[in-house]
Amino acid sequence: MKSNFSLLSKLLILQYLSVLCLSQDFDFFYFVQQWPGAYCDTKQSCCYPKTGKPTADFSIHGLWPNYKDGSWPSNCDPDSVFDKSQVSDLISNMEKNWPSLSCPSSNGMRFWSHEWEKHGTCAESELDQHEYFETALKLKQKANLLKALKDAGIEPDDEFYSLESISDAIKEGTGFTPGIECNKDSAHNSQLYQVYMCVDTSGSDLIECPLLPKSKCGSQIQFPKF
Ligand code: U2P
């Protein structure tokens, strides 16, 4: 009787531990897209990828696991490094939609390694490496920011638009309120830099953000040409 009990309790403990390991350990994702015109139009400037100047569209910065209190996990699994062979079928799509604009000019591998190792490894309970990159690429199609903005008459033409009109246009186009991040061009104008959308922990659906990142934009912001 006693040994039956101890076997049962061991099994229960094992089951509890396996649930702990498999359950997701973050609350939602930020899916962050950047406007290349704003990345490049700063004092620091940018370098086009080896494949050439990216198309004038928003590109992916990252898919970041986050907690509801505004903090986030990072570098969760030092044993899992970026492995190009696991995403070979996605590379041309990544070159187009997830280019790196930092200097010196690159082919994207360093940027993708950084994003996988810093952020992707913290979502391994939900998405393996291939699923992580594939999920981000699919989300970009769901959250077509340039179309949403253009449909509202907001174009990357160096003009200034109200922050509210940009946010409203994205809400109208995607169904969800975005977080907007600005940076400053060399003349210190506040410009549209990154857009944060929130995604459920499986990576499949956009959701309303549990917490919007604080916007440090002015009320009128420039949408720079690229
Ligand atoms: O904001 C500066 C950098 O901090 C990281 N970041 C920011 C907000 C957040 O919710 N999660 C997060 O990771 C980003 O780092 P990166 O991925 O670029 O190394 C962001 O650029």
Residues whose N, C-alpha, C, O or C-beta is under 5 A from the ligand:
A	BS01	U2P	G62 W64 W72
